[in-house]
């Protein structure tokens, strides 16, 4: 959870519990449980009142970025993260930069009583912290961004050599009201069938042969699936009913 800048390939797969069981029999031979092996993740996405960033992202443009606040249950920190993707680059298509603040800091930030730059200047560790914080403030001010959609899920994580990381996200939920970084009675379940799991593979280069073979054997192929993008589509569908 402590890194600040990430540059990597990311592939997503929609799988079943049986698929997960089959893959884990191979994954556990080559990878270890992550330090934070199981966690409950809260992602609060910022956007305009018209959801311009999410709509643009769903259209799969050559360049896109998102701003979110990420928190983990039982962990008194919030990560302000800028996620950027450049379509068409086979290597390093995804970049993530983040700065860490406390939950109290975050409450003050969304109330517009402080800025990310001000918070970084108080607790700065490296020069990169300040630059990332300035970018967060610029995005918020330039696009007039506000917290709009909260996405929640349970994550199981594994790590391997060369920064290979595989995660399994289950129990995907979302809401666009009562936007605090916790569970709520307003949470909506995305997958009605609890078999659905979102697997993400993150690497700094090509996938190892054993993983390619395991994916091929189980007939699993990458596909586009944005958790916040799909949640937005579900919200809009419900509003139009």
MARTORDREN-468003 format. One record per residue (C-alpha): z, y, x; residue in three letters; chain; residue number from 1. Coordinates in steps of 0.5 Angstrom, whole numbers, plus 500, padded with zeros to 3 digits. Example, Ala and Ser with C-alpha at 12.3 -4.5 7.8 and 13.67 -1.06 7.14 Angstrom:
BEGIN
<r w="516" v="491" u="525" r="ALA" c="A" k="1"/>
<r w="514" v="498" u="527" r="SER" c="A" k="2"/>
! end
This chain:
BEGIN
<r w="500" v="500" u="500" r="UNK" c="A" k="1"/>
<r w="501" v="505" u="506" r="UNK" c="A" k="2"/>
<r w="494" v="506" u="508" r="UNK" c="A" k="3"/>
<r w="490" v="513" u="507" r="UNK" c="A" k="4"/>
<r w="483" v="512" u="508" r="UNK" c="A" k="5"/>
<r w="479" v="505" u="506" r="UNK" c="A" k="6"/>
<r w="472" v="504" u="507" r="UNK" c="A" k="7"/>
<r w="469" v="497" u="505" r="UNK" c="A" k="8"/>
<r w="464" v="493" u="501" r="UNK" c="A" k="9"/>
<r w="467" v="491" u="494" r="UNK" c="A" k="10"/>
<r w="464" v="486" u="489" r="UNK" c="A" k="11"/>
<r w="467" v="484" u="482" r="UNK" c="A" k="12"/>
<r w="467" v="478" u="478" r="UNK" c="A" k="13"/>
<r w="469" v="476" u="471" r="UNK" c="A" k="14"/>
<r w="472" v="469" u="471" r="UNK" c="A" k="15"/>
<r w="476" v="465" u="467" r="UNK" c="A" k="16"/>
<r w="483" v="461" u="469" r="UNK" c="A" k="17"/>
<r w="479" v="455" u="471" r="UNK" c="A" k="18"/>
<r w="475" v="459" u="475" r="UNK" c="A" k="19"/>
<r w="481" v="462" u="479" r="UNK" c="A" k="20"/>
<r w="484" v="455" u="480" r="UNK" c="A" k="21"/>
<r w="478" v="452" u="483" r="UNK" c="A" k="22"/>
<r w="477" v="458" u="488" r="UNK" c="A" k="23"/>
<r w="485" v="458" u="489" r="UNK" c="A" k="24"/>
<r w="484" v="451" u="492" r="UNK" c="A" k="25"/>
<r w="479" v="454" u="497" r="UNK" c="A" k="26"/>
<r w="482" v="461" u="498" r="UNK" c="A" k="27"/>
<r w="489" v="458" u="500" r="UNK" c="A" k="28"/>
<r w="486" v="455" u="506" r="UNK" c="A" k="29"/>
<r w="483" v="461" u="509" r="UNK" c="A" k="30"/>
<r w="488" v="467" u="506" r="UNK" c="A" k="31"/>
<r w="495" v="468" u="506" r="UNK" c="A" k="32"/>
<r w="499" v="472" u="500" r="UNK" c="A" k="33"/>
<r w="499" v="479" u="501" r="UNK" c="A" k="34"/>
<r w="505" v="483" u="502" r="UNK" c="A" k="35"/>
<r w="505" v="485" u="495" r="UNK" c="A" k="36"/>
<r w="503" v="479" u="492" r="UNK" c="A" k="37"/>
<r w="504" v="480" u="485" r="UNK" c="A" k="38"/>
<r w="504" v="487" u="482" r="UNK" c="A" k="39"/>
<r w="504" v="491" u="476" r="UNK" c="A" k="40"/>
<r w="499" v="496" u="477" r="UNK" c="A" k="41"/>
<r w="498" v="503" u="473" r="UNK" c="A" k="42"/>
<r w="492" v="507" u="474" r="UNK" c="A" k="43"/>
<r w="492" v="514" u="471" r="UNK" c="A" k="44"/>
<r w="485" v="517" u="471" r="UNK" c="A" k="45"/>
<r w="483" v="524" u="471" r="UNK" c="A" k="46"/>
<r w="477" v="527" u="467" r="UNK" c="A" k="47"/>
<r w="474" v="533" u="464" r="UNK" c="A" k="48"/>
<r w="476" v="534" u="456" r="UNK" c="A" k="49"/>
<r w="469" v="531" u="455" r="UNK" c="A" k="50"/>
<r w="470" v="525" u="460" r="UNK" c="A" k="51"/>
<r w="464" v="528" u="464" r="UNK" c="A" k="52"/>
<r w="466" v="524" u="471" r="UNK" c="A" k="53"/>
<r w="467" v="517" u="467" r="UNK" c="A" k="54"/>
<r w="460" v="518" u="463" r="UNK" c="A" k="55"/>
<r w="457" v="520" u="470" r="UNK" c="A" k="56"/>
<r w="460" v="514" u="473" r="UNK" c="A" k="57"/>
<r w="458" v="509" u="467" r="UNK" c="A" k="58"/>
<r w="450" v="511" u="468" r="UNK" c="A" k="59"/>
<r w="451" v="508" u="475" r="UNK" c="A" k="60"/>
<r w="448" v="515" u="479" r="UNK" c="A" k="61"/>
<r w="447" v="514" u="487" r="UNK" c="A" k="62"/>
<r w="453" v="518" u="488" r="UNK" c="A" k="63"/>
<r w="460" v="518" u="484" r="UNK" c="A" k="64"/>
<r w="467" v="519" u="485" r="UNK" c="A" k="65"/>
<r w="473" v="518" u="481" r="UNK" c="A" k="66"/>
<r w="480" v="521" u="481" r="UNK" c="A" k="67"/>
<r w="486" v="517" u="479" r="UNK" c="A" k="68"/>
<r w="494" v="517" u="480" r="UNK" c="A" k="69"/>
<r w="496" v="510" u="482" r="UNK" c="A" k="70"/>
<r w="503" v="507" u="481" r="UNK" c="A" k="71"/>
<r w="506" v="500" u="482" r="UNK" c="A" k="72"/>
<r w="512" v="498" u="478" r="UNK" c="A" k="73"/>
<r w="518" v="498" u="481" r="UNK" c="A" k="74"/>
<r w="516" v="503" u="487" r="UNK" c="A" k="75"/>
<r w="518" v="510" u="487" r="UNK" c="A" k="76"/>
<r w="511" v="513" u="490" r="UNK" c="A" k="77"/>
<r w="505" v="515" u="487" r="UNK" c="A" k="78"/>
<r w="498" v="515" u="490" r="UNK" c="A" k="79"/>
<r w="493" v="520" u="489" r="UNK" c="A" k="80"/>
<r w="486" v="517" u="490" r="UNK" c="A" k="81"/>
<r w="479" v="519" u="491" r="UNK" c="A" k="82"/>
<r w="474" v="514" u="490" r="UNK" c="A" k="83"/>
<r w="467" v="515" u="492" r="UNK" c="A" k="84"/>
<r w="461" v="510" u="492" r="UNK" c="A" k="85"/>
<r w="454" v="511" u="494" r="UNK" c="A" k="86"/>
<r w="449" v="506" u="491" r="UNK" c="A" k="87"/>
<r w="444" v="503" u="495" r="UNK" c="A" k="88"/>
<r w="448" v="502" u="501" r="UNK" c="A" k="89"/>
<r w="449" v="495" u="503" r="UNK" c="A" k="90"/>
<r w="454" v="496" u="508" r="UNK" c="A" k="91"/>
<r w="460" v="500" u="506" r="UNK" c="A" k="92"/>
<r w="458" v="503" u="499" r="UNK" c="A" k="93"/>
<r w="465" v="504" u="497" r="UNK" c="A" k="94"/>
<r w="470" v="510" u="500" r="UNK" c="A" k="95"/>
<r w="477" v="511" u="498" r="UNK" c="A" k="96"/>
<r w="482" v="516" u="501" r="UNK" c="A" k="97"/>
<r w="489" v="517" u="498" r="UNK" c="A" k="98"/>
<r w="495" v="521" u="499" r="UNK" c="A" k="99"/>
<r w="502" v="519" u="497" r="UNK" c="A" k="100"/>
<r w="507" v="523" u="493" r="UNK" c="A" k="101"/>
<r w="514" v="521" u="489" r="UNK" c="A" k="102"/>
<r w="514" v="520" u="481" r="UNK" c="A" k="103"/>
<r w="518" v="527" u="481" r="UNK" c="A" k="104"/>
<r w="512" v="530" u="485" r="UNK" c="A" k="105"/>
<r w="507" v="528" u="480" r="UNK" c="A" k="106"/>
<r w="510" v="530" u="474" r="UNK" c="A" k="107"/>
<r w="510" v="537" u="477" r="UNK" c="A" k="108"/>
<r w="503" v="536" u="479" r="UNK" c="A" k="109"/>
<r w="500" v="535" u="472" r="UNK" c="A" k="110"/>
<r w="505" v="540" u="469" r="UNK" c="A" k="111"/>
<r w="501" v="545" u="474" r="UNK" c="A" k="112"/>
<r w="507" v="547" u="477" r="UNK" c="A" k="113"/>
<r w="505" v="545" u="484" r="UNK" c="A" k="114"/>
<r w="499" v="543" u="488" r="UNK" c="A" k="115"/>
<r w="497" v="537" u="492" r="UNK" c="A" k="116"/>
<r w="496" v="541" u="498" r="UNK" c="A" k="117"/>
<r w="503" v="544" u="497" r="UNK" c="A" k="118"/>
<r w="506" v="537" u="497" r="UNK" c="A" k="119"/>
<r w="503" v="534" u="503" r="UNK" c="A" k="120"/>
<r w="505" v="540" u="507" r="UNK" c="A" k="121"/>
<r w="512" v="539" u="505" r="UNK" c="A" k="122"/>
<r w="512" v="531" u="507" r="UNK" c="A" k="123"/>
<r w="506" v="531" u="512" r="UNK" c="A" k="124"/>
<r w="505" v="525" u="517" r="UNK" c="A" k="125"/>
<r w="498" v="526" u="519" r="UNK" c="A" k="126"/>
<r w="492" v="532" u="519" r="UNK" c="A" k="127"/>
<r w="489" v="527" u="514" r="UNK" c="A" k="128"/>
<r w="494" v="528" u="509" r="UNK" c="A" k="129"/>
<r w="493" v="535" u="508" r="UNK" c="A" k="130"/>
<r w="485" v="534" u="508" r="UNK" c="A" k="131"/>
<r w="485" v="529" u="502" r="UNK" c="A" k="132"/>
<r w="490" v="533" u="499" r="UNK" c="A" k="133"/>
<r w="486" v="539" u="499" r="UNK" c="A" k="134"/>
<r w="480" v="535" u="496" r="UNK" c="A" k="135"/>
<r w="485" v="533" u="490" r="UNK" c="A" k="136"/>
<r w="486" v="540" u="489" r="UNK" c="A" k="137"/>
<r w="479" v="542" u="489" r="UNK" c="A" k="138"/>
<r w="477" v="536" u="484" r="UNK" c="A" k="139"/>
<r w="482" v="538" u="479" r="UNK" c="A" k="140"/>
<r w="481" v="546" u="480" r="UNK" c="A" k="141"/>
<r w="473" v="545" u="480" r="UNK" c="A" k="142"/>
<r w="472" v="540" u="474" r="UNK" c="A" k="143"/>
<r w="478" v="542" u="470" r="UNK" c="A" k="144"/>
<r w="481" v="535" u="471" r="UNK" c="A" k="145"/>
<r w="487" v="533" u="467" r="UNK" c="A" k="146"/>
<r w="490" v="526" u="466" r="UNK" c="A" k="147"/>
<r w="485" v="522" u="460" r="UNK" c="A" k="148"/>
<r w="486" v="515" u="461" r="UNK" c="A" k="149"/>
<r w="491" v="510" u="463" r="UNK" c="A" k="150"/>
<r w="489" v="503" u="465" r="UNK" c="A" k="151"/>
<r w="494" v="497" u="467" r="UNK" c="A" k="152"/>
<r w="494" v="490" u="469" r="UNK" c="A" k="153"/>
<r w="497" v="485" u="473" r="UNK" c="A" k="154"/>
<r w="495" v="484" u="480" r="UNK" c="A" k="155"/>
<r w="495" v="478" u="485" r="UNK" c="A" k="156"/>
<r w="493" v="479" u="492" r="UNK" c="A" k="157"/>
<r w="491" v="475" u="498" r="UNK" c="A" k="158"/>
<r w="489" v="477" u="505" r="UNK" c="A" k="159"/>
<r w="485" v="474" u="510" r="UNK" c="A" k="160"/>
<r w="481" v="476" u="517" r="UNK" c="A" k="161"/>
<r w="477" v="482" u="518" r="UNK" c="A" k="162"/>
<r w="481" v="486" u="513" r="UNK" c="A" k="163"/>
<r w="478" v="481" u="507" r="UNK" c="A" k="164"/>
<r w="482" v="482" u="501" r="UNK" c="A" k="165"/>
<r w="481" v="478" u="494" r="UNK" c="A" k="166"/>
<r w="485" v="480" u="488" r="UNK" c="A" k="167"/>
<r w="485" v="477" u="481" r="UNK" c="A" k="168"/>
<r w="487" v="482" u="475" r="UNK" c="A" k="169"/>
<r w="489" v="480" u="469" r="UNK" c="A" k="170"/>
<r w="492" v="482" u="462" r="UNK" c="A" k="171"/>
<r w="488" v="489" u="462" r="UNK" c="A" k="172"/>
<r w="490" v="494" u="458" r="UNK" c="A" k="173"/>
<r w="489" v="501" u="457" r="UNK" c="A" k="174"/>
<r w="491" v="508" u="453" r="UNK" c="A" k="175"/>
<r w="489" v="515" u="452" r="UNK" c="A" k="176"/>
<r w="496" v="518" u="449" r="UNK" c="A" k="177"/>
<r w="503" v="518" u="452" r="UNK" c="A" k="178"/>
<r w="500" v="518" u="459" r="UNK" c="A" k="179"/>
<r w="506" v="516" u="463" r="UNK" c="A" k="180"/>
<r w="506" v="511" u="469" r="UNK" c="A" k="181"/>
<r w="509" v="506" u="465" r="UNK" c="A" k="182"/>
<r w="508" v="501" u="459" r="UNK" c="A" k="183"/>
<r w="508" v="503" u="452" r="UNK" c="A" k="184"/>
<r w="507" v="501" u="445" r="UNK" c="A" k="185"/>
<r w="501" v="505" u="445" r="UNK" c="A" k="186"/>
<r w="498" v="500" u="450" r="UNK" c="A" k="187"/>
<r w="491" v="496" u="448" r="UNK" c="A" k="188"/>
<r w="489" v="490" u="450" r="UNK" c="A" k="189"/>
<r w="482" v="490" u="453" r="UNK" c="A" k="190"/>
<r w="480" v="482" u="453" r="UNK" c="A" k="191"/>
<r w="482" v="479" u="446" r="UNK" c="A" k="192"/>
<r w="481" v="472" u="450" r="UNK" c="A" k="193"/>
<r w="486" v="471" u="455" r="UNK" c="A" k="194"/>
<r w="482" v="467" u="459" r="UNK" c="A" k="195"/>
<r w="478" v="473" u="462" r="UNK" c="A" k="196"/>
<r w="480" v="475" u="469" r="UNK" c="A" k="197"/>
<r w="477" v="481" u="474" r="UNK" c="A" k="198"/>
<r w="476" v="478" u="481" r="UNK" c="A" k="199"/>
<r w="475" v="483" u="486" r="UNK" c="A" k="200"/>
<r w="473" v="482" u="493" r="UNK" c="A" k="201"/>
<r w="474" v="487" u="499" r="UNK" c="A" k="202"/>
<r w="471" v="486" u="506" r="UNK" c="A" k="203"/>
<r w="469" v="491" u="512" r="UNK" c="A" k="204"/>
<r w="462" v="487" u="513" r="UNK" c="A" k="205"/>
<r w="459" v="481" u="510" r="UNK" c="A" k="206"/>
<r w="463" v="475" u="506" r="UNK" c="A" k="207"/>
<r w="465" v="469" u="510" r="UNK" c="A" k="208"/>
<r w="461" v="463" u="509" r="UNK" c="A" k="209"/>
<r w="467" v="459" u="506" r="UNK" c="A" k="210"/>
<r w="467" v="464" u="501" r="UNK" c="A" k="211"/>
<r w="460" v="465" u="500" r="UNK" c="A" k="212"/>
<r w="460" v="457" u="499" r="UNK" c="A" k="213"/>
<r w="466" v="457" u="494" r="UNK" c="A" k="214"/>
<r w="462" v="463" u="490" r="UNK" c="A" k="215"/>
<r w="456" v="459" u="489" r="UNK" c="A" k="216"/>
<r w="459" v="452" u="488" r="UNK" c="A" k="217"/>
<r w="463" v="455" u="482" r="UNK" c="A" k="218"/>
<r w="456" v="459" u="480" r="UNK" c="A" k="219"/>
<r w="460" v="466" u="480" r="UNK" c="A" k="220"/>
<r w="456" v="472" u="481" r="UNK" c="A" k="221"/>
<r w="458" v="479" u="482" r="UNK" c="A" k="222"/>
<r w="457" v="484" u="476" r="UNK" c="A" k="223"/>
<r w="458" v="491" u="474" r="UNK" c="A" k="224"/>
<r w="465" v="492" u="471" r="UNK" c="A" k="225"/>
<r w="469" v="499" u="471" r="UNK" c="A" k="226"/>
<r w="476" v="498" u="468" r="UNK" c="A" k="227"/>
<r w="476" v="505" u="466" r="UNK" c="A" k="228"/>
<r w="469" v="506" u="464" r="UNK" c="A" k="229"/>
<r w="470" v="500" u="460" r="UNK" c="A" k="230"/>
<r w="476" v="502" u="457" r="UNK" c="A" k="231"/>
<r w="473" v="509" u="455" r="UNK" c="A" k="232"/>
<r w="467" v="505" u="452" r="UNK" c="A" k="233"/>
<r w="472" v="502" u="447" r="UNK" c="A" k="234"/>
<r w="476" v="508" u="446" r="UNK" c="A" k="235"/>
<r w="470" v="511" u="444" r="UNK" c="A" k="236"/>
<r w="468" v="505" u="439" r="UNK" c="A" k="237"/>
<r w="474" v="506" u="436" r="UNK" c="A" k="238"/>
<r w="474" v="513" u="435" r="UNK" c="A" k="239"/>
<r w="467" v="512" u="431" r="UNK" c="A" k="240"/>
<r w="469" v="507" u="427" r="UNK" c="A" k="241"/>
! end
